[in-house]
Amino acid sequence: MMPASPLPKPHIEVDRLELHYGSVPAVRGVSFNVLPGEQLTLLGPSGCGKTTTLRAIAGLEQPTAGEIRIDGVTVYSSQARINIRAEKRGLSMVFQSYAIWPHMTVFENVAYGLRVRRTAAAEVAEKVHQALDMVQMGSLASRRAAQLSGGQQQRVALARAFVFQPSVLLFDEPLSNLDAKLRADMRIELRELQHRLGITSVYVTHDLEEALAMSDRIVVMRDGLIEQTGTPDEIYRLPNSAFVADFVGSANLIRGRHRTDLDADGLVVLETSAGHIVHAMAYGRPVGTEPVVSVRTVHLRLSTEPPAATRNVWRVPIRQTVFQGDFTQVHVGWGDQHLVARCAAMEPLAVGRDVYISVEPRHVVVLGA
Amino acid sequence: MSEAAVPSPTSSISAQQLAGYGVAAVAAVLVLYPVFFLFQAALDVGDPQIRPPTAYGLDNFSGIFQYPQILLNTLTVSVAATVMALVFGFVMAWILTRTNVPGRHLFEQLMAVPYYLTPLLGALAWSLLGAPESGFINQIWRALGGSGHLIDINTAYGIAWVMALFEGSVAFVMIAAVMKSMDPSLEEASQIMGASRLRTMLRITLPLVVPGVLGAAIFVFAEMLGSFAAALVLGLPNRYYVITTAIYQLVQQYPPKIQVAAAMGVSLFAVMFFMLFLYRRIVMSGSYVTITGKAFRPRVADVGPLRYLLLGVCVLYLLAAVGLPLATLLYASLQKLAVAFPAAGNWTLDNFRVAVTMNAVRSALANSLLLGFGTATIGVVLMGLLAWLIYRSRLPASGLIEYVVMFPQAVPRLVFAFGLMWAWVVFPVPIYGTLWLLLLAYLTVFMPLGVRTIAGVMLQIDKSLEECAQMCGASWAFRVRTVTIPLLVPGLVAAWLLLFIASIRELGASILLMGPHSKVITPSIVESWFGTSTELTAAMALIQTLVVACAMVVLVAVTRRVGAHSVE
């Protein structure tokens, strides 16, 4: 008898990775695993070390300390003094600039990786055409790369990256140079392609929507460190820090004194300095004496009539409304601070008018220390 | 399942490193070996006949002050030439980038021509035009009833005039770049705030271009200090020496005063080095305008009918720097005896026939072509590797290598050649007086030119193009062959042509290093000017110009294609 479902062995293991440029630390000790076939996204603002981490996995940057293993093989280890060259790691990468070689045709660009591997000419032709068909570029094989539009270059770069069946695909902000509409289309296409190929991939982006839409798991980075790791749902619903709460969507942060005497029904209760009583959920996290909770702007509800719920309901004056198309952003006064709510399709509310604002306790998340 | 992971960080890039350090070492020897001997000679206060020196000291440097007139001359010529060149450069840059003068774009391209025509050609032509007795202009002046001479080109200001005409195009390029890189919205903002045009000019435009113009001034001044050809052709007849011609004279005379010449060379080099250092500092720090490197479309002022006057200014400059010199040389080369007023019996094609049949001229021209091909071909390989090494390899010492490679730029070619001569005379392999020594000299003195040209193209190639090949599994050699070199080809061709042109026109280094059996064309032109006939010299200069012009045409065609080739 075999054990029912053994934990799959990680495909990529990054262990206490550090990378300094001279005396400037870019990555300050980062560890994570990528499972076979998984799409993992490194998400964070610019300068957080996500691209550097990706390039270290690729072998294009030499780390300062730590270890990287791919398929169980150590490709970098500061202790064992191992640093396998990028071209020997069997990975592939899609670059932010696409890096389409302007002196070659589309076909030659895509065929490059196969020719490096001394593939027979007939097989090269077959595989290149297959790959180009997959990205809907089959008809443009003989074009010069310089004659392609941004979106077309993107597709060629993609075909070139997977045509030689690498074990891992790395993406360095591949969609950041496309316009918004094309970006949304390519996001779906990329996700589909990744599923079809079943290839392990590491994806770097600063775009939240992209990360949420495309990833199996997200690693949020900040200042060269990992802030939180989890599925898109976890990261969105249960941010563990003020940084993640605010970076992944928009959130109201509320600080208060823990009223252990009022805790009931598994809820955590805190009292703000203005005297508001807030019911929140800890989701197994430790609650200090001065916890901070996060409430997503979309989870706050406005109504002119008192709602049925009794917990987390406050009567507040409207300070400002900003119409933003798909939603309206409403700022309300709440003690000595503002709360921001995003409401879809709402009849206009006059500034100064009093309304009810409410939020379900399960959407009030206690942040980790 | 886990394979033994092998190579250590050091051994995995050793082939690259080995090639890198090898090339770097060659460059360092080429540059530093002659410089060492230059300094040795400058500090040698022992018996000049004995090498290595028997005693060291600083006496040679105080010896320089026995020639106060030379220092004064150098300063007079350089300052006058710099001021004139800057005026030419600034006026032309302003007209061509900021006003709606007709034919701006054509003129902008023509502004490069004086630079390729060389000061030597200008000096020969202007000597024909402005020599006090025989100069065409003065002949015409006297024919019109004037007495004495109208202009005298064989003076400090004559020399400065010729140098400024040609260096003016360098100043133009530098100042125009500053004006172009200025964001026009900076001036527009000033006007929106209610400032008048004059106030905007004084408070916004000028302060923004000042650092760039100052940088150009220092750069041009350093070039003037080291320039040689015009001072030689125009100053020698009157025994009017500047520091470069004095060094040449001290080395050539009998007995030569090697040590004082070396001390002069070292001093000149020190001053130029300081100037170029200053220039770099200004460009790096002060000028917020040039630093972005982003080209804007400058605001073009409508100057109304004034633009025809400005057009006249442009035409006049190009006429003085290009049209008139070329026409003069062409006219003189077709005369039996060059006088201002053509006579029916005076026309001849003999000068050209002699120039291409006379053995001395033919072999000099052939040698120059041979050296041009050799220098350009070897140079492109050497300098391409160096450029890659400095700007792409991330070798730990790449910054230092850059300094060594750019070093010859701060040394006048004549001084450098002097160091080379002194170095190779004692070298066990007898290459002194052969073309090989000239080849070495050219490769060394043109290193900054070649490396900068190739690096310019190399830096335009996005790094990810090479990295992507690496991610596709290509080894270093395969990447270089399939990606780097094909992308570099236009840049390499341009560098080849520039090196070729530079070799064909080289004077300062060649005049000291060529032997009796290894003559090259430019020094031969000078020799012919002082020794043979004016008319034959004119023909030789025109033949040389024709060769350079052919290379230029190819160069322009190639650089056009580079522009069309680049992506986005």
Interface residues (C-beta under 8 A of the other chain):
Chain A: A58 G59 L60 Q62 D71 G72 V73 T74 V75 S77 A80 R81 I82 N83 I84 R85 A86 E87 K88 G90 L91 S92 M93 F95 Q96 S97 A99 I100 W101 P102 H103 Y112 G113 V116 R117 A145 A146 R160 A161 F164 L170
Chain B: M1 S2 E3 A5 V6 P7 S8 P9 S12 I13 D462 S464 L465 E467 C468 A469 Q470 M471 C472 G473 A474 S475 F478 T482 V483 P486 L487 H565 S566 V567
